[in-house]
Amino acid sequence: MGERGWLILTKDKRIRYRKLEFAAVKQARVRLFVLTAGQITAVEMGEIFVKALKKMERLAIKHDEPFIARVTKAGNVSRYDIGK
């Protein structure tokens, strides 16, 4: 997926702490966005990602992959430093 330039969306907040999954993100050179809000509906999840879309696009353009970024319930977006 990294070679296609797709953005990957997940709700798995712990992914960056799991060695194999973290290594897969780095190896595939993906741009991964993690929704940090808990206990929300699918509709709310979609609304949050729509609200954050422009910020996600700007971050994806500004930073080379691979990266992991958090998306908050308020629609704020920030990148974790994962190294290369």
Secondary structure, 3 states (H helix, E strand, C coil): CHHHCCEEEECCCCHHHCHHHHHHHHHHCCEEEEECCCCCCHHHHHHHHHHHHHHHHHHHHHCCCCEEEEECCCCCEEEECCCC
